[in-house]
Amino acid sequence: MKGLMAGKRGLIMGLANDKSLAWGIAKKLHEHGAEMAFSYQGEALKKRVGPLAEQLGSDFIFECDVSNMDALDAAFAALKERWETIDFVVHAIGFS
């Protein structure tokens, strides 16, 4: 695939639905050739994130509670297990 992000790999955090800022960013990254992993927090979000990730050709999704350092360490260990390095992180997590 050709594009500005061809050969680049990264993590999208905070995707909630197809109206999310993270979704718009992920779509553009995909259009430009990026390969992405997606994190989610909780089963309810997994049900939404999985199908959206698939639309962008990704099967790399995993749970990550960003309020828990052990969960963050596990998330980045999962990334390193699959990819030696990553090129970007999109942090679009919002709490209310």
N, C-alpha and C positions, 0 to 999 in steps of 0.2 A: 504494500500500500504506500502511496506517495502522500506527502503533505508535510507541513511544518512540524508535526509531532510524530512522524513516522519513526518507529524504533524506540519511542519513549514509553515508559511504563510509570503508572502512578496510582495513587489511592484516592478514591472519592469518599469523603466522610460527610454524612448529613443528608443523603438522598432520602426523601420521604415519599415523594410521589412525582407525577409528571408535571407538576406545577412548581416544583422546587427549583431554587436557584442552582442547586447542585445538578439537577437534570439538564438544564440549559447548558451549563458548563461541560458536562459529560458528553452531551450530544456533539458539541463543537469539537471537543478533543477527539472524539471518535471520527468525526468527519475529516480531521487532519491527521489521522493515522495512529493515534495513541492507543495503547493497550491499558486497560484499567481493572483494578480491583475495587470492590465496594464493601464498606462496612455498614453494619446496621446495629441497632440496639433493641433487642427484644423480638419475640416471635411475630408480633403484629407487623413490625416493619420488615422483617424477613420476607413475609408474604408479598409485600409491595416491591421491595428492592430486587428480589430474585428475577421476576419477569422483566423489570426495566433493564437490569444488567444484561439479560439475555438478548434484549432488543439491540444492544450495542456489542453483541458478540462475546460477552464475558460470562464465564462460569465461576469466576473467582469472587465469592462473597463470604464474609465471615462476621461473626458477632464481635462487637467491641463496645464496652461501656467506658466512655472516656473519663468518667469520674473515678475510675479504678486503675491505678498505675499497673497492677498486675495484668489487667485486661489489655491495656495499651502495650505492655511488653510482649504479651502473647500475640497480639495483632501484628506487631512489627516482626516478630519471629516467624509468623506464618508467611508474611511477605518475603522475608529473606530465604525461607525454605523454597519458595517457588521461583523467585527472582533474586539474583545476586544483589542488584541495586534497584532503586527507584529514582525517577527523575523529578517527580512532583507529588505534592499532596494538596488536595482541595479540601479545605476545612469549611464546611457550610452547615455546621451543627448549631442549632439554636435551641435555647432552653427558655421556658417561660414559667 
